[in-house]
Amino acid sequence: MNKRFSQNQFKVVVEHDEDGYFVASVPALPGCSTQAKTMNELRERVRDAIRLSLEVTRINPLYRKRIKWFAYEPAFVGMEVVTI
């Protein structure tokens, strides 16, 4: 198994959508995402989503292959507002 999956920390990208939900995705685990109305609920749900993705990683060779193709580790650069 890939070294990064033996660690307990994952970078999570969190956005606030137009319907008022917080949306979280885990770039190191393609397809691993969830949403919630509050940040506390989102934190719990993203932990559950990560645990489920890691379980699928252990038993599904196709998902492990997908991780190799699509996973990435984001480095936060910042945000900008662009006016056109």
C-alpha positions in Angstrom: 0.0 0.0 0.0 1.1 3.5 -0.7 3.0 5.2 2.2 0.7 8.1 2.5 -2.2 5.8 3.5 -0.4 4.6 6.6 -0.6 8.0 8.0 -3.5 9.4 9.9 -3.7 12.9 8.3 -5.3 13.9 5.1 -5.7 17.3 3.5 -9.3 18.2 3.1 -10.6 21.0 0.8 -13.7 22.7 2.2 -16.1 24.9 0.3 -19.3 26.6 1.1 -21.9 26.1 -1.6 -24.8 28.2 -2.8 -27.3 26.2 -0.8 -25.5 26.9 2.5 -23.9 23.5 2.8 -20.2 22.9 3.6 -18.7 20.5 1.1 -15.5 18.6 1.8 -13.3 16.6 -0.6 -10.1 14.6 0.0 -7.8 15.0 -3.0 -5.6 12.0 -1.9 -8.7 9.8 -2.1 -10.5 10.4 -5.4 -14.3 10.3 -5.0 -14.0 10.9 -1.2 -16.3 13.7 -0.5 -19.3 14.7 1.7 -21.4 17.6 2.8 -23.1 19.0 5.9 -25.0 22.0 7.2 -22.4 22.7 10.0 -18.6 22.5 10.2 -18.9 20.1 13.2 -21.1 17.8 11.3 -18.8 18.0 8.3 -15.8 17.1 10.3 -17.5 13.9 11.5 -18.8 13.0 8.0 -15.4 13.6 6.4 -13.8 11.2 8.9 -16.4 8.6 8.1 -15.8 9.1 4.3 -12.1 8.8 4.7 -12.5 5.6 6.8 -14.8 4.1 4.1 -12.4 5.1 1.3 -9.5 3.5 3.1 -11.5 0.3 3.6 -12.3 0.2 -0.1 -8.6 0.8 -0.8 -7.8 -2.3 1.2 -10.2 -4.6 -0.7 -10.6 -3.1 -4.2 -7.6 -3.2 -6.6 -9.5 -1.0 -9.1 -9.8 1.8 -6.5 -6.1 1.5 -5.7 -5.4 2.0 -9.4 -7.7 5.0 -9.5 -5.8 6.5 -6.6 -2.5 6.2 -8.5 -4.0 7.9 -11.5 -6.1 10.7 -9.9 -4.9 11.4 -6.4 -2.9 14.5 -5.6 -1.7 16.4 -2.6 -2.8 20.0 -2.7 -0.7 22.8 -1.5 -2.8 25.8 -0.5 -1.6 28.9 -2.3 -4.4 31.3 -1.5 -7.6 32.8 -2.9 -8.1 35.8 -5.1 -11.1 37.7 -6.3 -10.9 38.6 -10.0 -13.0 41.4 -11.3 -13.9 41.4 -15.0 
